[in-house]
Amino acid sequence: MFVKKQTIFFVSCMIMVIFTSNDIGRVFASDNKSSSYAEEVDAATANILLKKGVDLVVDLRSVEEFNREHLKSAVNIPIEMLDDSLNKIMKYRVKTVLIYCNTTNKSRIAVQKMIKNGFKKIKVILGGYQAWKQNGFELVK
């Protein structure tokens, strides 16, 4: 009986891992009504996007973190100020917007707010600033 319960628990855990894993490049938020979506991209893909030229790069970290260093061409909109600042970036609603925070958690919150406000093409750096820095990509102060 104990082995059977252990097997069921193991299988349940594996199913949870499969359904909660972050596949790079997967669309993790969308609004079928307006064709808005957000896609997670790894740091290397984000670096390529930056070199090709995205329309807007948003750093969701605190002002202090942003001032220490950030991605080139990023604008700082701390997550706590996003609701009040969305009107400033509304002209980018139908353009490609790359967002990042320290890891990815705040970016997911921002995505929901941005989609509700009509943003169509959001790219999120999987692993955020930490992944970017770990890969040794360019940062500015």
N, C-alpha and C positions, 0 to 999 in steps of 0.2 A: 504494500500500500504506500509506504514512504517513497519508494522509487517512482511509482506512478505519479504521485503529487509533485515530486521533484521534476519529472519529465514535463508535466503540464506547465509548471512554473517556468521552466527553461524555454519551452516553445512560446509561451505568452511573452516572455521578455524579448525573444528574437523577433516576434511579430511587431512589438513596440519599436524596436530598433529600426526595423525596415521602414515603418511608416513615419518615423520621426527624424530619419537621417536627412542631412542637407546635401542634396545632389547639386553640384555646381552647375549653374546655368538654368536651374529649374525655375519655373514661374511659381512663386509662392503666394502671390496675392493678385487677384484680378477682379474686375467688375465687368461681367459679360455685357451689361447694358451699354456701357460706354467704351468698350474695348481698351480700358486702362489695364495695365499690368505692371508688376515688379518682377525683376529677374535678379537672382543672386549670381554674381560673377566672382571668380577668384581674383586675387591681386594681380596676377600676370595678365589676365584678360582686361582688367580695369586699366592697367598700364598701357596696353595697346589702345584701348578706347580713348584714353587721354591724349596719346600721341596722334591719333586720327582726328581728335577734336570733338569732345562732347559739348553740349550747349551750356550746361551748368554743372558745377561740382559743389556739393553742399556738405560741410563738415558740421555734424550735429553735436560735437563735443563742447565742453565748456570754453568760455573765452580764454581762460588761463591755459588750457591744453592747446587750443588753437594757436595762441601767441608763442608757445614754446616751439612748435613746428606743425606743419600741415602740408597737404598735397598742394602742388603748384596750381594756381588759379582757383583754389577753393574759396568759397565765401563761408563765413561762420554764422550759423543759425543754431544756437544751442536748442536741444530738444524741448526744453522748458519754454522757449520763446517761439516755437514753430507756429502755433495757432495764430499768434499776433503778427507773424512775419510772412505768412503765406501770400498775403496780398502783394508783397514786394516782389515775389518771384512768379506771379501768375502768368506773366508773358511767356514762361517756359513750359506751360501746361502740355503743349503738344510736341515738345522737343524732348530730346534725350537728357535726362537728369541723372547724374551719378551721385549717390549719397553714401556717407560712411559715418560711423561713430567709432568708439574705441574697439569694440569687438563685433557686434552685429545686432545686439538686443534693441538698442534705441532706434536703429534703422528700421526695424520691423514695425515699431510703433509709428514712426514717421510715415512709412509707406501707407498704412491704413488711412492716416489723415490726408495724405496727398491724393490718394485715389478718390477719397470722398470729395475732394475739392477739384476733381477733374484732371489731374495729372495723368498722362497717357503712357509714357515710357520711362519707367524708373529702373535704374540699375543700382544694386546694392553690393558693396564690396564685402564678400564673405570673409569674416574674420576682422573686418574693419581696419582701422589704423594699425593695430598690432600685426596683422597679416602683411600689410603694406611695408611696414618697417622691417619685419622679419625677412622679407624678400629683398631688402636693400634698395628699394626703389626711391626715387628722388623725393626729398622733403625740403621745404623752405621754412625759414624763420621769419 
